[in-house]
Amino acid sequence: MSRSVVEAVAVDVSLMVFIVACRGLVAHQGKPRFFPDLWEIRDNPDAIRDEGMRVSGV
């Protein structure tokens, strides 16, 4: 195979991997699978205060 064909296939494969990764993020409503609590705190700033009160027993 010529070099240009190999480069075209590599670009196509990397684009497909990127699309699959984006679809995975959309399937999780933009929230990553790891550290979901951080996203919950971002969506609900009062969660920090509520969690602190729960831990301290207030």
C-alpha positions as CSV (number, residue, x, y, z in Angstrom):
1,M,0.0,0.0,0.0
2,S,1.1,3.5,-0.6
3,R,1.8,5.9,2.2
4,S,-1.2,8.1,1.4
5,V,-3.5,5.2,1.7
6,V,-2.1,4.2,5.1
7,E,-2.4,7.8,6.3
8,A,-6.0,8.1,5.0
9,V,-6.9,4.9,6.9
10,A,-5.2,6.1,10.0
11,V,-7.2,9.4,9.9
12,D,-10.4,7.5,9.3
13,V,-9.9,5.1,12.2
14,S,-8.9,8.0,14.6
15,L,-12.1,9.9,13.5
16,M,-14.2,6.8,14.2
17,V,-12.7,6.4,17.7
18,F,-13.3,10.1,18.4
19,I,-17.0,9.8,17.3
20,V,-17.5,6.7,19.5
21,A,-16.0,8.5,22.5
22,C,-18.3,11.5,21.9
23,R,-21.3,9.2,21.7
24,G,-20.3,7.7,25.0
25,L,-20.3,11.1,26.6
26,V,-23.7,12.0,25.2
27,A,-25.1,8.7,26.4
28,H,-24.0,9.7,29.9
29,Q,-25.5,13.2,29.5
30,G,-22.1,14.7,29.4
31,K,-21.2,13.2,32.8
32,P,-18.1,11.1,32.9
33,R,-18.3,7.6,34.3
34,F,-15.6,8.5,36.9
35,F,-16.1,11.0,39.7
36,P,-19.8,11.5,39.2
37,D,-20.0,13.2,42.6
38,L,-17.9,16.1,41.3
39,W,-20.5,16.7,38.6
40,E,-23.3,16.4,41.1
41,I,-21.7,19.2,43.2
42,R,-21.3,21.3,40.1
43,D,-24.9,20.9,39.2
44,N,-26.0,21.5,42.9
45,P,-23.7,23.9,44.8
46,D,-25.8,23.3,48.0
47,A,-24.6,19.7,47.9
48,I,-21.3,20.8,49.5
49,R,-23.1,22.4,52.4
50,D,-25.5,19.5,52.8
51,E,-22.7,16.9,52.7
52,G,-20.7,18.9,55.3
53,M,-23.6,19.0,57.6
54,R,-24.3,15.3,57.2
55,V,-20.7,14.4,57.9
56,S,-20.4,16.7,61.0
57,G,-23.7,15.4,62.4
58,V,-25.3,18.9,62.5
